[in-house]
Amino acid sequence: MKTFEKSNSFYKVFERKGGPAKEATHYCPGCGHGNVHKMIAESLEELDLTKRSVFVSPVGCSVFGYYYFDCGNFQAAHGRAPAVGTAVKRTNPDAIVISYQGDGDLAAIGTAETIHAANRGENITVFFVNNAIYGMTGGQMAPTTMIGQRSATTPLGRKEDIHGNPIRMCEMLATLPAPTYIERVAIGNSKHIMKARKAIKKALRIQAEGKGYSFVEIVSACPTGWKMDPVAARDWLIDDMLKVFPLGVFKDESDNQDEDAWKRHFEAFDKAKVDVYLDRMKSAVGDIEPTVLPGDLNCKFAGFGGQGILTLGLFLSQIGMRGGHHVSWFPAYGPEMRGGTANCSVNLSSDRIGTPLVDHPNVLVVMNQPSLDMFEKDVVDGGTIIIDSTVVEGNADAKRLNVVAIPASDIADEVGTPKVANVVILGALVAATDAFTPEFCESTLRAIIKKKSLIDMNMEAFRRGYDFVKKA
């Protein structure tokens, strides 16, 4: 006798549900998400893939996958699940990456991410739940809404001459050369569900074998969004939706692919990219000369556009790279470039960096008053704040922070041009943190400053900033 029970790929209880009945899903009666979740979970368990799996959920009814699947989970911004999935897969090639998306997400906001991930042949699995409407946000028209179908934004029905035609994702993606497997199934009658289960399992197996991109579109009911009872919604799906979205296999080249073909391609691509990267870095900054950081640097540099804020971040990043450290540089600036606001986040670490963002810097550089007002509170206790006192009139909290006030712009004028104020600040930062020797920084700057006529001026600016702090 076979016992049917909840898959071990699910959590024991579903916290999203709330109340005593936490073994039930939160989805509306008649919704297909619960069935699709069940089939994915059972396939993961049967293929022994659960512990390797990463579930990527974007915005929409699919967002709450992390309440159900007992595996790795990411929430992505609206439409961006294939991009997040690509990053996860390329950094962890043995992971089983599942991009789980609805039609408003995948075929509208995320159309570009969907097409390009498929066109690259990423070794991920995409499960696309198509209920022809925006289910979570109020029943608006989706890219898959059918001609004549009513929605919150098409109360008289979708019209071809006004709204265009519904997008058929399987047909479109099947024209691309790179995808391995594309099939459309449905959650209608029992025969449909049996085929859907097979397609879901096959798609996951293709990824596990390293055979490339697999895409399963699942036509599903949304009784709430359609304003129908579950039985009527199921019948409408079978009688009307499947005329527009016919079921079947649109592409299957899994038998023509060698196992782990994608992984070998990835490894070759990765090695080639690394070799190119190392060659470029050596030509830019010279051979790596390992240094020891006294501690991680999590820096925020902020000021006006045109003050060299982003270049300051790049200089420090290149010094860190040459020192053999893990480095990230993340710029941000307002719509106006010169004269607008600009800041960048820079991380230097002896270990891998989890995120390029710096929310709580231990080093803050401010080159205008708005930046001091905005970011001072975010600096960790005991952190260092470096202020261009020529420009910034306010004072930082010297009781909580290590405050370095340096007239960087005045010093730059003395050197010969205000454009090197950022290099004066760089010298002050190196002196205040003892992260690198001045000689190491100067040799790196000599290698990366392209205009040879500017090297001496930058060397003087750096040394003036360094000496100002050390002699204070």
Helices and strands as residue ranges (DSSP letters): H 33-46, G 50-52, E 53-57, G 61-67, E 72-75, H 81-91, E 96-102, H 103-104, I 105-109, H 111-120, E 125-130, H 160-163, H 169-173, E 181-186, H 190-208, E 214-219, H 223-226, H 230-236, I 237-241, H 242-244, E 248-252, G 254-256, H 261-285, E 297-304, H 309-322, E 326-333, E 341-349, E 363-366, H 369-375, G 376-378, E 384-388, E 402-406, H 408-415, G 418-420, H 421-433, H 438-448, G 452-454, H 455-470
